[in-house]
Amino acid sequence: MGLTVLVMGVFAYEWNLRRQHEEAEKALSAASAIGNWKSPTEGLLRTPSDQWLKTPPKLGKYFYQLNAAVPQKERENP
């Protein structure tokens, strides 16, 4: 009788561990799926200028062409 109770106890313990492991695996799988979710309209929200807004300009490059020529009038009046 004592051996039967011991075997049943070990069986119940192992069954409970397996059930907890499966629940944890389901929760992690759901969290992973949520973390990888992307908006269906994400591609529509992009513009050609996104690359300029999300990355710094390369060394020696500018976002816009700079006009370095100062008009003659402004040079004469300090």
PDB file with SEQRES, HELIX, SHEET and CRYST1 records, atoms N, CA, C and O in Angstrom:
SEQRES   1 A   78  MET GLY LEU THR VAL LEU VAL MET GLY VAL PHE ALA TYR          
SEQRES   2 A   78  GLU TRP ASN LEU ARG ARG GLN HIS GLU GLU ALA GLU LYS          
SEQRES   3 A   78  ALA LEU SER ALA ALA SER ALA ILE GLY ASN TRP LYS SER          
SEQRES   4 A   78  PRO THR GLU GLY LEU LEU ARG THR PRO SER ASP GLN TRP          
SEQRES   5 A   78  LEU LYS THR PRO PRO LYS LEU GLY LYS TYR PHE TYR GLN          
SEQRES   6 A   78  LEU ASN ALA ALA VAL PRO GLN LYS GLU ARG GLU ASN PRO          
HELIX    1 AA1 GLY A    2  GLY A   35  1                                  34    
HELIX    2 AA2 GLU A   42  LEU A   45  5                                   4    
HELIX    3 AA3 ASP A   50  LYS A   54  1                                   5    
HELIX    4 AA4 GLN A   72  GLU A   76  1                                   5    
CRYST1    1.000    1.000    1.000  90.00  90.00  90.00 P 1           1          
ATOM      1  N   MET A   1       0.817  -1.190   0.000  1.00  0.00           N  
ATOM      2  CA  MET A   1       0.000   0.000   0.000  1.00  0.00           C  
ATOM      3  C   MET A   1       0.869   1.266   0.000  1.00  0.00           C  
ATOM      4  O   MET A   1       0.585   2.214  -0.732  1.00  0.00           O  
ATOM      5  N   GLY A   2       1.923   1.280   0.818  1.00  0.00           N  
ATOM      6  CA  GLY A   2       2.800   2.446   0.903  1.00  0.00           C  
ATOM      7  C   GLY A   2       3.520   2.707  -0.411  1.00  0.00           C  
ATOM      8  O   GLY A   2       3.734   3.858  -0.793  1.00  0.00           O  
ATOM      9  N   LEU A   3       3.898   1.622  -1.109  1.00  0.00           N  
ATOM     10  CA  LEU A   3       4.573   1.772  -2.396  1.00  0.00           C  
ATOM     11  C   LEU A   3       3.623   2.377  -3.432  1.00  0.00           C  
ATOM     12  O   LEU A   3       4.033   3.199  -4.252  1.00  0.00           O  
ATOM     13  N   THR A   4       2.366   1.971  -3.390  1.00  0.00           N  
ATOM     14  CA  THR A   4       1.368   2.501  -4.319  1.00  0.00           C  
ATOM     15  C   THR A   4       1.180   4.001  -4.096  1.00  0.00           C  
ATOM     16  O   THR A   4       1.080   4.759  -5.061  1.00  0.00           O  
ATOM     17  N   VAL A   5       1.133   4.430  -2.859  1.00  0.00           N  
ATOM     18  CA  VAL A   5       0.967   5.845  -2.529  1.00  0.00           C  
ATOM     19  C   VAL A   5       2.190   6.623  -3.013  1.00  0.00           C  
ATOM     20  O   VAL A   5       2.053   7.724  -3.547  1.00  0.00           O  
ATOM     21  N   LEU A   6       3.376   6.062  -2.831  1.00  0.00           N  
ATOM     22  CA  LEU A   6       4.611   6.702  -3.274  1.00  0.00           C  
ATOM     23  C   LEU A   6       4.634   6.846  -4.799  1.00  0.00           C  
ATOM     24  O   LEU A   6       4.980   7.909  -5.313  1.00  0.00           O  
ATOM     25  N   VAL A   7       4.270   5.794  -5.515  1.00  0.00           N  
ATOM     26  CA  VAL A   7       4.247   5.830  -6.980  1.00  0.00           C  
ATOM     27  C   VAL A   7       3.215   6.847  -7.464  1.00  0.00           C  
ATOM     28  O   VAL A   7       3.473   7.608  -8.397  1.00  0.00           O  
ATOM     29  N   MET A   8       2.043   6.854  -6.823  1.00  0.00           N  
ATOM     30  CA  MET A   8       1.003   7.820  -7.201  1.00  0.00           C  
ATOM     31  C   MET A   8       1.463   9.261  -6.917  1.00  0.00           C  
ATOM     32  O   MET A   8       1.170  10.173  -7.690  1.00  0.00           O  
ATOM     33  N   GLY A   9       2.172   9.454  -5.824  1.00  0.00           N  
ATOM     34  CA  GLY A   9       2.691  10.785  -5.491  1.00  0.00           C  
ATOM     35  C   GLY A   9       3.712  11.259  -6.510  1.00  0.00           C  
ATOM     36  O   GLY A   9       3.669  12.414  -6.936  1.00  0.00           O  
ATOM     37  N   VAL A  10       4.630  10.386  -6.907  1.00  0.00           N  
ATOM     38  CA  VAL A  10       5.637  10.727  -7.921  1.00  0.00           C  
ATOM     39  C   VAL A  10       4.954  11.004  -9.256  1.00  0.00           C  
ATOM     40  O   VAL A  10       5.310  11.950  -9.960  1.00  0.00           O  
ATOM     41  N   PHE A  11       3.971  10.174  -9.598  1.00  0.00           N  
ATOM     42  CA  PHE A  11       3.237  10.379 -10.849  1.00  0.00           C  
ATOM     43  C   PHE A  11       2.527  11.734 -10.847  1.00  0.00           C  
ATOM     44  O   PHE A  11       2.591  12.455 -11.842  1.00  0.00           O  
ATOM     45  N   ALA A  12       1.856  12.093  -9.758  1.00  0.00           N  
ATOM     46  CA  ALA A  12       1.139  13.369  -9.664  1.00  0.00           C  
ATOM     47  C   ALA A  12       2.119  14.542  -9.740  1.00  0.00           C  
ATOM     48  O   ALA A  12       1.829  15.556 -10.375  1.00  0.00           O  
ATOM     49  N   TYR A  13       3.277  14.402  -9.093  1.00  0.00           N  
ATOM     50  CA  TYR A  13       4.284  15.457  -9.117  1.00  0.00           C  
ATOM     51  C   TYR A  13       4.815  15.673 -10.532  1.00  0.00           C  
ATOM     52  O   TYR A  13       4.922  16.812 -10.987  1.00  0.00           O  
ATOM     53  N   GLU A  14       5.143  14.596 -11.223  1.00  0.00           N  
ATOM     54  CA  GLU A  14       5.648  14.682 -12.597  1.00  0.00           C  
ATOM     55  C   GLU A  14       4.585  15.242 -13.537  1.00  0.00           C  
ATOM     56  O   GLU A  14       4.891  16.049 -14.415  1.00  0.00           O  
ATOM     57  N   TRP A  15       3.332  14.814 -13.353  1.00  0.00           N  
ATOM     58  CA  TRP A  15       2.252  15.298 -14.195  1.00  0.00           C  
ATOM     59  C   TRP A  15       2.068  16.808 -14.015  1.00  0.00           C  
ATOM     60  O   TRP A  15       1.860  17.539 -14.983  1.00  0.00           O  
ATOM     61  N   ASN A  16       2.150  17.265 -12.752  1.00  0.00           N  
ATOM     62  CA  ASN A  16       2.014  18.689 -12.454  1.00  0.00           C  
ATOM     63  C   ASN A  16       3.173  19.486 -13.064  1.00  0.00           C  
ATOM     64  O   ASN A  16       2.949  20.569 -13.606  1.00  0.00           O  
ATOM     65  N   LEU A  17       4.396  18.974 -12.986  1.00  0.00           N  
ATOM     66  CA  LEU A  17       5.543  19.653 -13.599  1.00  0.00           C  
ATOM     67  C   LEU A  17       5.383  19.764 -15.108  1.00  0.00           C  
ATOM     68  O   LEU A  17       5.669  20.810 -15.691  1.00  0.00           O  
ATOM     69  N   ARG A  18       4.930  18.698 -15.735  1.00  0.00           N  
ATOM     70  CA  ARG A  18       4.750  18.703 -17.190  1.00  0.00           C  
ATOM     71  C   ARG A  18       3.674  19.719 -17.591  1.00  0.00           C  
ATOM     72  O   ARG A  18       3.837  20.440 -18.575  1.00  0.00           O  
ATOM     73  N   ARG A  19       2.580  19.774 -16.832  1.00  0.00           N  
ATOM     74  CA  ARG A  19       1.498  20.715 -17.120  1.00  0.00           C  
ATOM     75  C   ARG A  19       1.990  22.158 -16.976  1.00  0.00           C  
ATOM     76  O   ARG A  19       1.672  23.009 -17.806  1.00  0.00           O  
ATOM     77  N   GLN A  20       2.756  22.429 -15.934  1.00  0.00           N  
ATOM     78  CA  GLN A  20       3.303  23.776 -15.737  1.00  0.00           C  
ATOM     79  C   GLN A  20       4.264  24.144 -16.876  1.00  0.00           C  
ATOM     80  O   GLN A  20       4.264  25.277 -17.356  1.00  0.00           O  
ATOM     81  N   HIS A  21       5.065  23.194 -17.291  1.00  0.00           N  
ATOM     82  CA  HIS A  21       6.001  23.441 -18.394  1.00  0.00           C  
ATOM     83  C   HIS A  21       5.251  23.755 -19.684  1.00  0.00           C  
ATOM     84  O   HIS A  21       5.641  24.665 -20.415  1.00  0.00           O  
ATOM     85  N   GLU A  22       4.186  23.021 -19.974  1.00  0.00           N  
ATOM     86  CA  GLU A  22       3.400  23.263 -21.182  1.00  0.00           C  
ATOM     87  C   GLU A  22       2.722  24.632 -21.131  1.00  0.00           C  
ATOM     88  O   GLU A  22       2.664  25.327 -22.146  1.00  0.00           O  
ATOM     89  N   GLU A  23       2.208  25.029 -19.962  1.00  0.00           N  
ATOM     90  CA  GLU A  23       1.577  26.343 -19.821  1.00  0.00           C  
ATOM     91  C   GLU A  23       2.597  27.461 -20.008  1.00  0.00           C  
ATOM     92  O   GLU A  23       2.308  28.469 -20.652  1.00  0.00           O  
ATOM     93  N   ALA A  24       3.778  27.282 -19.449  1.00  0.00           N  
ATOM     94  CA  ALA A  24       4.827  28.292 -19.612  1.00  0.00           C  
ATOM     95  C   ALA A  24       5.247  28.400 -21.076  1.00  0.00           C  
ATOM     96  O   ALA A  24       5.498  29.496 -21.577  1.00  0.00           O  
ATOM     97  N   GLU A  25       5.321  27.273 -21.749  1.00  0.00           N  
ATOM     98  CA  GLU A  25       5.695  27.277 -23.170  1.00  0.00           C  
ATOM     99  C   GLU A  25       4.642  27.986 -24.013  1.00  0.00           C  
ATOM    100  O   GLU A  25       4.984  28.724 -24.937  1.00  0.00           O  
ATOM    101  N   LYS A  26       3.355  27.767 -23.702  1.00  0.00           N  
ATOM    102  CA  LYS A  26       2.276  28.453 -24.419  1.00  0.00           C  
ATOM    103  C   LYS A  26       2.346  29.956 -24.184  1.00  0.00           C  
ATOM    104  O   LYS A  26       2.167  30.739 -25.117  1.00  0.00           O  
ATOM    105  N   ALA A  27       2.607  30.363 -22.943  1.00  0.00           N  
ATOM    106  CA  ALA A  27       2.685  31.794 -22.621  1.00  0.00           C  
ATOM    107  C   ALA A  27       3.859  32.446 -23.343  1.00  0.00           C  
ATOM    108  O   ALA A  27       3.721  33.546 -23.880  1.00  0.00           O  
ATOM    109  N   LEU A  28       4.999  31.790 -23.362  1.00  0.00           N  
ATOM    110  CA  LEU A  28       6.158  32.344 -24.059  1.00  0.00           C  
ATOM    111  C   LEU A  28       5.934  32.404 -25.568  1.00  0.00           C  
ATOM    112  O   LEU A  28       6.386  33.338 -26.229  1.00  0.00           O  
ATOM    113  N   SER A  29       5.248  31.423 -26.100  1.00  0.00           N  
ATOM    114  CA  SER A  29       4.942  31.416 -27.525  1.00  0.00           C  
ATOM    115  C   SER A  29       4.008  32.579 -27.877  1.00  0.00           C  
ATOM    116  O   SER A  29       4.193  33.242 -28.898  1.00  0.00           O  
ATOM    117  N   ALA A  30       3.011  32.819 -27.032  1.00  0.00           N  
ATOM    118  CA  ALA A  30       2.086  33.932 -27.265  1.00  0.00           C  
ATOM    119  C   ALA A  30       2.818  35.268 -27.148  1.00  0.00           C  
ATOM    120  O   ALA A  30       2.579  36.174 -27.946  1.00  0.00           O  
ATOM    121  N   ALA A  31       3.696  35.396 -26.173  1.00  0.00           N  
ATOM    122  CA  ALA A  31       4.456  36.633 -26.003  1.00  0.00           C  
ATOM    123  C   ALA A  31       5.368  36.873 -27.206  1.00  0.00           C  
ATOM    124  O   ALA A  31       5.530  38.010 -27.648  1.00  0.00           O  
ATOM    125  N   SER A  32       5.949  35.824 -27.724  1.00  0.00           N  
ATOM    126  CA  SER A  32       6.811  35.954 -28.898  1.00  0.00           C  
ATOM    127  C   SER A  32       6.001  36.396 -30.111  1.00  0.00           C  
ATOM    128  O   SER A  32       6.459  37.228 -30.894  1.00  0.00           O  
ATOM    129  N   ALA A  33       4.808  35.848 -30.269  1.00  0.00           N  
ATOM    130  CA  ALA A  33       3.962  36.227 -31.390  1.00  0.00           C  
ATOM    131  C   ALA A  33       3.548  37.693 -31.287  1.00  0.00           C  
ATOM    132  O   ALA A  33       3.513  38.399 -32.294  1.00  0.00           O  
ATOM    133  N   ILE A  34       3.235  38.151 -30.083  1.00  0.00           N  
ATOM    134  CA  ILE A  34       2.855  39.549 -29.895  1.00  0.00           C  
ATOM    135  C   ILE A  34       4.050  40.453 -30.165  1.00  0.00           C  
ATOM    136  O   ILE A  34       3.895  41.521 -30.758  1.00  0.00           O  
ATOM    137  N   GLY A  35       5.226  40.046 -29.742  1.00  0.00           N  
ATOM    138  CA  GLY A  35       6.423  40.857 -29.947  1.00  0.00           C  
ATOM    139  C   GLY A  35       6.804  40.995 -31.405  1.00  0.00           C  
ATOM    140  O   GLY A  35       7.428  41.987 -31.782  1.00  0.00           O  
ATOM    141  N   ASN A  36       6.448  40.034 -32.231  1.00  0.00           N  
ATOM    142  CA  ASN A  36       6.793  40.070 -33.649  1.00  0.00           C  
ATOM    143  C   ASN A  36       5.693  40.675 -34.514  1.00  0.00           C  
ATOM    144  O   ASN A  36       5.831  40.729 -35.736  1.00  0.00           O  
ATOM    145  N   TRP A  37       4.602  41.132 -33.896  1.00  0.00           N  
ATOM    146  CA  TRP A  37       3.478  41.672 -34.649  1.00  0.00           C  
ATOM    147  C   TRP A  37       3.865  42.975 -35.316  1.00  0.00           C  
ATOM    148  O   TRP A  37       4.553  43.809 -34.726  1.00  0.00           O  
ATOM    149  N   LYS A  38       3.422  43.143 -36.544  1.00  0.00           N  
ATOM    150  CA  LYS A  38       3.648  44.384 -37.287  1.00  0.00           C  
ATOM    151  C   LYS A  38       2.324  44.849 -37.855  1.00  0.00           C  
ATOM    152  O   LYS A  38       1.478  44.039 -38.234  1.00  0.00           O  
ATOM    153  N   SER A  39       2.155  46.131 -37.909  1.00  0.00           N  
ATOM    154  CA  SER A  39       0.922  46.718 -38.419  1.00  0.00           C  
ATOM    155  C   SER A  39       0.753  46.362 -39.892  1.00  0.00           C  
ATOM    156  O   SER A  39       1.720  46.402 -40.653  1.00  0.00           O  
ATOM    157  N   PRO A  40      -0.459  46.017 -40.297  1.00  0.00           N  
ATOM    158  CA  PRO A  40      -0.686  45.720 -41.710  1.00  0.00           C  
ATOM    159  C   PRO A  40      -0.470  46.944 -42.603  1.00  0.00           C  
ATOM    160  O   PRO A  40      -0.216  46.799 -43.798  1.00  0.00           O  
ATOM    161  N   THR A  41      -0.568  48.137 -42.036  1.00  0.00           N  
ATOM    162  CA  THR A  41      -0.399  49.355 -42.832  1.00  0.00           C  
ATOM    163  C   THR A  41       1.001  49.948 -42.695  1.00  0.00           C  
ATOM    164  O   THR A  41       1.243  51.071 -43.137  1.00  0.00           O  
ATOM    165  N   GLU A  42       1.908  49.214 -42.097  1.00  0.00           N  
ATOM    166  CA  GLU A  42       3.258  49.733 -41.881  1.00  0.00           C  
ATOM    167  C   GLU A  42       3.919  50.157 -43.194  1.00  0.00           C  
ATOM    168  O   GLU A  42       4.583  51.193 -43.246  1.00  0.00           O  
ATOM    169  N   GLY A  43       3.749  49.389 -44.221  1.00  0.00           N  
ATOM    170  CA  GLY A  43       4.344  49.726 -45.507  1.00  0.00           C  
ATOM    171  C   GLY A  43       3.733  50.963 -46.127  1.00  0.00           C  
ATOM    172  O   GLY A  43       4.400  51.675 -46.878  1.00  0.00           O  
ATOM    173  N   LEU A  44       2.471  51.228 -45.822  1.00  0.00           N  
ATOM    174  CA  LEU A  44       1.811  52.406 -46.381  1.00  0.00           C  
ATOM    175  C   LEU A  44       2.232  53.687 -45.665  1.00  0.00           C  
ATOM    176  O   LEU A  44       2.099  54.780 -46.214  1.00  0.00           O  
ATOM    177  N   LEU A  45       2.740  53.552 -44.441  1.00  0.00           N  
ATOM    178  CA  LEU A  45       3.101  54.723 -43.662  1.00  0.00           C  
ATOM    179  C   LEU A  45       4.518  55.202 -43.931  1.00  0.00           C  
ATOM    180  O   LEU A  45       4.944  56.209 -43.363  1.00  0.00           O  
ATOM    181  N   ARG A  46       5.238  54.521 -44.761  1.00  0.00           N  
ATOM    182  CA  ARG A  46       6.611  54.923 -45.073  1.00  0.00           C  
ATOM    183  C   ARG A  46       6.618  55.944 -46.197  1.00  0.00           C  
ATOM    184  O   ARG A  46       5.794  55.898 -47.111  1.00  0.00           O  
ATOM    185  N   THR A  47       7.563  56.860 -46.108  1.00  0.00           N  
ATOM    186  CA  THR A  47       7.732  57.847 -47.166  1.00  0.00           C  
ATOM    187  C   THR A  47       9.154  57.731 -47.691  1.00  0.00           C  
ATOM    188  O   THR A  47      10.015  57.164 -47.019  1.00  0.00           O  
ATOM    189  N   PRO A  48       9.412  58.261 -48.879  1.00  0.00           N  
ATOM    190  CA  PRO A  48      10.772  58.197 -49.412  1.00  0.00           C  
ATOM    191  C   PRO A  48      11.782  58.933 -48.543  1.00  0.00           C  
ATOM    192  O   PRO A  48      12.976  58.644 -48.611  1.00  0.00           O  
ATOM    193  N   SER A  49      11.325  59.878 -47.728  1.00  0.00           N  
ATOM    194  CA  SER A  49      12.260  60.637 -46.902  1.00  0.00           C  
ATOM    195  C   SER A  49      12.556  59.981 -45.559  1.00  0.00           C  
ATOM    196  O   SER A  49      13.327  60.533 -44.775  1.00  0.00           O  
ATOM    197  N   ASP A  50      11.972  58.825 -45.267  1.00  0.00           N  
ATOM    198  CA  ASP A  50      12.227  58.147 -43.994  1.00  0.00           C  
ATOM    199  C   ASP A  50      13.705  57.878 -43.762  1.00  0.00           C  
ATOM    200  O   ASP A  50      14.184  57.973 -42.632  1.00  0.00           O  
ATOM    201  N   GLN A  51      14.419  57.549 -44.807  1.00  0.00           N  
ATOM    202  CA  GLN A  51      15.845  57.252 -44.638  1.00  0.00           C  
ATOM    203  C   GLN A  51      16.601  58.477 -44.152  1.00  0.00           C  
ATOM    204  O   GLN A  51      17.585  58.336 -43.426  1.00  0.00           O  
ATOM    205  N   TRP A  52      16.173  59.664 -44.528  1.00  0.00           N  
ATOM    206  CA  TRP A  52      16.850  60.888 -44.085  1.00  0.00           C  
ATOM    207  C   TRP A  52      16.512  61.197 -42.638  1.00  0.00           C  
ATOM    208  O   TRP A  52      17.338  61.734 -41.900  1.00  0.00           O  
ATOM    209  N   LEU A  53      15.285  60.855 -42.233  1.00  0.00           N  
ATOM    210  CA  LEU A  53      14.856  61.177 -40.876  1.00  0.00           C  
ATOM    211  C   LEU A  53      15.381  60.190 -39.841  1.00  0.00           C  
ATOM    212  O   LEU A  53      15.538  60.549 -38.674  1.00  0.00           O  
ATOM    213  N   LYS A  54      15.650  58.982 -40.240  1.00  0.00           N  
ATOM    214  CA  LYS A  54      16.041  57.941 -39.288  1.00  0.00           C  
ATOM    215  C   LYS A  54      17.533  57.680 -39.230  1.00  0.00           C  
ATOM    216  O   LYS A  54      17.994  56.966 -38.340  1.00  0.00           O  
ATOM    217  N   THR A  55      18.293  58.233 -40.144  1.00  0.00           N  
ATOM    218  CA  THR A  55      19.735  58.032 -40.122  1.00  0.00           C  
ATOM    219  C   THR A  55      20.436  59.380 -40.209  1.00  0.00           C  
ATOM    220  O   THR A  55      19.959  60.287 -40.890  1.00  0.00           O  
ATOM    221  N   PRO A  56      21.543  59.512 -39.534  1.00  0.00           N  
ATOM    222  CA  PRO A  56      22.273  60.784 -39.641  1.00  0.00           C  
ATOM    223  C   PRO A  56      22.940  60.886 -41.012  1.00  0.00           C  
ATOM    224  O   PRO A  56      23.201  59.871 -41.657  1.00  0.00           O  
ATOM    225  N   PRO A  57      23.211  62.106 -41.449  1.00  0.00           N  
ATOM    226  CA  PRO A  57      23.872  62.239 -42.756  1.00  0.00           C  
ATOM    227  C   PRO A  57      25.299  61.704 -42.691  1.00  0.00           C  
ATOM    228  O   PRO A  57      25.927  61.714 -41.632  1.00  0.00           O  
ATOM    229  N   LYS A  58      25.792  61.250 -43.802  1.00  0.00           N  
ATOM    230  CA  LYS A  58      27.172  60.775 -43.872  1.00  0.00           C  
ATOM    231  C   LYS A  58      28.106  61.971 -43.755  1.00  0.00           C  
ATOM    232  O   LYS A  58      27.724  63.102 -44.056  1.00  0.00           O  
ATOM    233  N   LEU A  59      29.295  61.719 -43.330  1.00  0.00           N  
ATOM    234  CA  LEU A  59      30.272  62.774 -43.140  1.00  0.00           C  
ATOM    235  C   LEU A  59      30.484  63.542 -44.444  1.00  0.00           C  
ATOM    236  O   LEU A  59      30.781  62.953 -45.484  1.00  0.00           O  
ATOM    237  N   GLY A  60      30.328  64.853 -44.371  1.00  0.00           N  
ATOM    238  CA  GLY A  60      30.497  65.684 -45.562  1.00  0.00           C  
ATOM    239  C   GLY A  60      29.233  65.846 -46.388  1.00  0.00           C  
ATOM    240  O   GLY A  60      29.245  66.555 -47.394  1.00  0.00           O  
ATOM    241  N   LYS A  61      28.142  65.204 -45.986  1.00  0.00           N  
ATOM    242  CA  LYS A  61      26.876  65.304 -46.725  1.00  0.00           C  
ATOM    243  C   LYS A  61      25.887  66.109 -45.899  1.00  0.00           C  
ATOM    244  O   LYS A  61      26.024  66.218 -44.680  1.00  0.00           O  
ATOM    245  N   TYR A  62      24.893  66.670 -46.568  1.00  0.00           N  
ATOM    246  CA  TYR A  62      23.875  67.465 -45.903  1.00  0.00           C  
ATOM    247  C   TYR A  62      22.500  66.955 -46.301  1.00  0.00           C  
ATOM    248  O   TYR A  62      22.343  66.289 -47.324  1.00  0.00           O  
ATOM    249  N   PHE A  63      21.503  67.277 -45.477  1.00  0.00           N  
ATOM    250  CA  PHE A  63      20.137  66.923 -45.840  1.00  0.00           C  
ATOM    251  C   PHE A  63      19.690  67.729 -47.049  1.00  0.00           C  
ATOM    252  O   PHE A  63      19.033  67.206 -47.949  1.00  0.00           O  
ATOM    253  N   TYR A  64      20.049  68.993 -47.061  1.00  0.00           N  
ATOM    254  CA  TYR A  64      19.664  69.893 -48.142  1.00  0.00           C  
ATOM    255  C   TYR A  64      20.923  70.531 -48.709  1.00  0.00           C  
ATOM    256  O   TYR A  64      21.946  70.614 -48.028  1.00  0.00           O  
ATOM    257  N   GLN A  65      20.847  70.974 -49.939  1.00  0.00           N  
ATOM    258  CA  GLN A  65      21.982  71.684 -50.522  1.00  0.00           C  
ATOM    259  C   GLN A  65      22.092  73.047 -49.836  1.00  0.00           C  
ATOM    260  O   GLN A  65      21.108  73.780 -49.744  1.00  0.00           O  
ATOM    261  N   LEU A  66      23.266  73.375 -49.367  1.00  0.00           N  
ATOM    262  CA  LEU A  66      23.496  74.656 -48.711  1.00  0.00           C  
ATOM    263  C   LEU A  66      24.056  75.645 -49.717  1.00  0.00           C  
ATOM    264  O   LEU A  66      24.974  75.332 -50.476  1.00  0.00           O  
ATOM    265  N   ASN A  67      23.498  76.821 -49.712  1.00  0.00           N  
ATOM    266  CA  ASN A  67      23.978  77.868 -50.594  1.00  0.00           C  
ATOM    267  C   ASN A  67      25.013  78.672 -49.816  1.00  0.00           C  
ATOM    268  O   ASN A  67      24.651  79.475 -48.955  1.00  0.00           O  
ATOM    269  N   ALA A  68      26.261  78.473 -50.099  1.00  0.00           N  
ATOM    270  CA  ALA A  68      27.336  79.128 -49.359  1.00  0.00           C  
ATOM    271  C   ALA A  68      27.648  80.510 -49.908  1.00  0.00           C  
ATOM    272  O   ALA A  68      28.404  81.261 -49.291  1.00  0.00           O  
ATOM    273  N   ALA A  69      27.092  80.849 -51.031  1.00  0.00           N  
ATOM    274  CA  ALA A  69      27.363  82.165 -51.618  1.00  0.00           C  
ATOM    275  C   ALA A  69      26.539  83.219 -50.884  1.00  0.00           C  
ATOM    276  O   ALA A  69      25.309  83.176 -50.915  1.00  0.00           O  
ATOM    277  N   VAL A  70      27.211  84.170 -50.221  1.00  0.00           N  
ATOM    278  CA  VAL A  70      26.523  85.244 -49.507  1.00  0.00           C  
ATOM    279  C   VAL A  70      26.334  86.395 -50.480  1.00  0.00           C  
ATOM    280  O   VAL A  70      27.290  86.802 -51.141  1.00  0.00           O  
ATOM    281  N   PRO A  71      25.121  86.931 -50.583  1.00  0.00           N  
ATOM    282  CA  PRO A  71      24.907  88.052 -51.501  1.00  0.00           C  
ATOM    283  C   PRO A  71      25.799  89.243 -51.148  1.00  0.00           C  
ATOM    284  O   PRO A  71      26.142  89.447 -49.983  1.00  0.00           O  
ATOM    285  N   GLN A  72      26.156  89.995 -52.123  1.00  0.00           N  
ATOM    286  CA  GLN A  72      27.066  91.137 -51.961  1.00  0.00           C  
ATOM    287  C   GLN A  72      26.514  92.146 -50.957  1.00  0.00           C  
ATOM    288  O   GLN A  72      27.282  92.697 -50.169  1.00  0.00           O  
ATOM    289  N   LYS A  73      25.208  92.402 -50.961  1.00  0.00           N  
ATOM    290  CA  LYS A  73      24.593  93.366 -50.063  1.00  0.00           C  
ATOM    291  C   LYS A  73      24.836  93.000 -48.595  1.00  0.00           C  
ATOM    292  O   LYS A  73      25.160  93.878 -47.794  1.00  0.00           O  
ATOM    293  N   GLU A  74      24.688  91.738 -48.232  1.00  0.00           N  
ATOM    294  CA  GLU A  74      24.841  91.311 -46.843  1.00  0.00           C  
ATOM    295  C   GLU A  74      26.292  91.388 -46.400  1.00  0.00           C  
ATOM    296  O   GLU A  74      26.553  91.597 -45.215  1.00  0.00           O  
ATOM    297  N   ARG A  75      27.223  91.230 -47.291  1.00  0.00           N  
ATOM    298  CA  ARG A  75      28.633  91.315 -46.916  1.00  0.00           C  
ATOM    299  C   ARG A  75      29.027  92.757 -46.608  1.00  0.00           C  
ATOM    300  O   ARG A  75      29.894  92.990 -45.766  1.00  0.00           O  
ATOM    301  N   GLU A  76      28.411  93.715 -47.269  1.00  0.00           N  
ATOM    302  CA  GLU A  76      28.772  95.109 -47.047  1.00  0.00           C  
ATOM    303  C   GLU A  76      28.186  95.667 -45.761  1.00  0.00           C  
ATOM    304  O   GLU A  76      28.802  96.535 -45.143  1.00  0.00           O  
ATOM    305  N   ASN A  77      26.996  95.192 -45.326  1.00  0.00           N  
ATOM    306  CA  ASN A  77      26.343  95.700 -44.105  1.00  0.00           C  
ATOM    307  C   ASN A  77      26.539  94.710 -42.958  1.00  0.00           C  
ATOM    308  O   ASN A  77      25.877  93.672 -42.927  1.00  0.00           O  
ATOM    309  N   PRO A  78      27.432  95.008 -42.020  1.00  0.00           N  
ATOM    310  CA  PRO A  78      27.660  94.059 -40.911  1.00  0.00           C  
ATOM    311  C   PRO A  78      26.568  94.074 -39.890  1.00  0.00           C  
ATOM    312  O   PRO A  78      26.629  93.332 -38.909  1.00  0.00           O  
TER     313      PRO A  78                                                      
END                                                                             
